[in-house]
Amino acid sequence: MIAIEWTRRPDRPSRWDALAGAGAVAWIAAWLFPLLPAVQRLWPSCHFQRFTGWPCGTCGFTRAFVRAARLDLLGALSASPLATLAFYAWGLFSLAIGLSWLVPGLQLPVFRPHRLLTRWGPLALFSANWAWLSWQGGPR
């Protein structure tokens, strides 16, 4: 069960503004990542997969972010469905916060999910993503 309320933007920056700013930086960094080969060489490989041969629950997040930033939805979903969902949700959230700065009277939604959803939802999404990656044989 999720309750949605509408509220006005506070007069001072909040932690949500910082999260939205980080979302904007993530979009820019993911879009620029393929253009920076020096950064790609420094990027660590998955140690869990190297030691066990199985993909970890977050394998493919970087590939999915890069593909999602380039609007390659099918490629991003094949790399990691959870990362794709998180990336686009983070982008929409950042856009909404940015619009609330530009339009002072804009009402923002406030989601109040049931506590069981906030406790078990992320674990269920992570587990489903890990199962999907394992079934596919790892990230591509």
C-alpha positions as CSV (number, residue, x, y, z in Angstrom):
1,M,0.0,0.0,0.0
2,I,1.4,3.4,-1.0
3,A,-0.1,6.7,0.0
4,I,0.7,9.8,-2.1
5,E,0.5,13.3,-0.8
6,W,1.4,16.6,-2.5
7,T,3.7,19.1,-0.8
8,R,5.4,22.4,-1.5
9,R,9.1,22.7,-1.9
10,P,10.9,23.9,1.3
11,D,12.6,27.3,1.3
12,R,16.1,25.8,1.8
13,P,17.9,22.9,0.1
14,S,17.1,19.5,1.5
15,R,18.7,16.1,1.3
16,W,16.5,15.3,-1.7
17,D,18.1,18.2,-3.6
18,A,21.5,16.6,-3.0
19,L,20.2,13.2,-4.2
20,A,18.7,14.9,-7.3
21,G,22.1,16.6,-8.0
22,A,23.8,13.3,-7.7
23,G,21.3,11.9,-10.2
24,A,22.2,14.6,-12.7
25,V,25.9,13.9,-12.2
26,A,25.2,10.2,-12.7
27,W,23.5,10.9,-16.0
28,I,26.4,13.0,-17.2
29,A,29.1,10.6,-16.0
30,A,27.3,7.6,-17.6
31,W,27.0,9.4,-20.9
32,L,30.7,10.5,-20.8
33,F,32.1,7.1,-19.6
34,P,32.5,5.5,-23.1
35,L,34.4,8.6,-24.3
36,L,37.0,8.3,-21.5
37,P,39.2,5.2,-22.2
38,A,41.6,6.1,-19.3
39,V,38.8,6.0,-16.8
40,Q,37.6,2.6,-18.3
41,R,41.0,1.1,-17.7
42,L,40.9,2.2,-14.0
43,W,37.4,0.8,-13.5
44,P,37.6,-2.3,-11.3
45,S,36.3,-5.7,-12.5
46,C,33.8,-7.7,-10.4
47,H,35.9,-9.5,-7.8
48,F,32.9,-11.7,-6.8
49,Q,32.6,-13.0,-10.3
50,R,36.4,-13.5,-10.7
51,F,36.5,-15.7,-7.5
52,T,33.2,-17.6,-7.8
53,G,32.5,-17.6,-11.6
54,W,28.9,-16.4,-10.8
55,P,27.8,-12.8,-11.3
56,C,27.2,-10.7,-8.2
57,G,23.8,-9.0,-7.7
58,T,25.1,-5.7,-9.1
59,C,27.1,-7.1,-12.1
60,G,26.3,-5.0,-15.2
61,F,25.3,-1.8,-13.3
62,T,28.0,0.3,-15.1
63,R,27.1,-1.2,-18.5
64,A,23.4,-0.7,-17.8
65,F,23.9,3.0,-16.7
66,V,26.0,3.7,-19.8
67,R,23.5,2.1,-22.2
68,A,20.6,3.8,-20.4
69,A,22.2,7.2,-20.7
70,R,22.5,6.6,-24.4
71,L,18.8,5.6,-24.4
72,D,19.5,2.0,-25.4
73,L,16.7,0.6,-23.3
74,L,17.0,-3.0,-24.5
75,G,20.8,-3.1,-24.1
76,A,20.5,-1.6,-20.6
77,L,17.8,-4.1,-19.6
78,S,20.0,-7.0,-20.9
79,A,22.9,-5.7,-18.8
80,S,20.9,-5.3,-15.6
81,P,17.2,-4.7,-15.2
82,L,17.5,-3.3,-11.7
83,A,20.2,-0.8,-12.8
84,T,18.0,0.3,-15.7
85,L,15.0,0.8,-13.4
86,A,17.1,2.7,-10.8
87,F,18.8,4.9,-13.5
88,Y,15.6,6.1,-15.1
89,A,13.8,6.5,-11.8
90,W,16.7,8.5,-10.5
91,G,16.6,10.6,-13.6
92,L,12.9,11.3,-13.4
93,F,13.3,12.2,-9.7
94,S,16.2,14.6,-10.5
95,L,14.0,16.2,-13.2
96,A,11.1,16.7,-10.8
97,I,13.3,18.3,-8.2
98,G,15.0,20.5,-10.8
99,L,11.5,21.7,-12.0
100,S,10.5,22.5,-8.5
101,W,13.4,24.9,-8.3
102,L,12.4,26.6,-11.5
103,V,8.7,26.7,-10.8
104,P,8.3,27.8,-7.1
105,G,4.6,26.9,-6.7
106,L,5.0,23.4,-8.1
107,Q,3.6,20.7,-5.9
108,L,5.8,17.7,-5.4
109,P,4.5,14.2,-4.7
110,V,5.5,12.6,-1.4
111,F,5.3,8.8,-1.3
112,R,4.5,7.1,1.9
113,P,4.9,3.4,1.2
114,H,4.0,0.7,3.8
115,R,6.9,-0.2,6.0
116,L,7.0,-3.8,4.8
117,L,7.4,-2.5,1.2
118,T,10.4,-0.3,2.2
119,R,11.9,-3.2,4.2
120,W,11.5,-6.1,1.9
121,G,11.0,-4.4,-1.5
122,P,14.7,-3.5,-2.1
123,L,15.8,-7.0,-1.1
124,A,13.2,-8.6,-3.4
125,L,14.3,-6.4,-6.3
126,F,18.0,-7.2,-5.7
127,S,17.3,-10.9,-5.4
128,A,15.2,-10.9,-8.6
129,N,18.0,-9.1,-10.4
130,W,20.6,-11.5,-9.1
131,A,18.5,-14.5,-10.1
132,W,18.0,-13.0,-13.6
133,L,21.7,-12.3,-14.1
134,S,22.6,-15.8,-12.9
135,W,20.1,-17.3,-15.3
136,Q,21.5,-15.3,-18.1
137,G,25.1,-16.3,-17.3
138,G,26.3,-13.0,-16.2
139,P,26.3,-9.4,-17.6
140,R,26.9,-8.7,-21.2
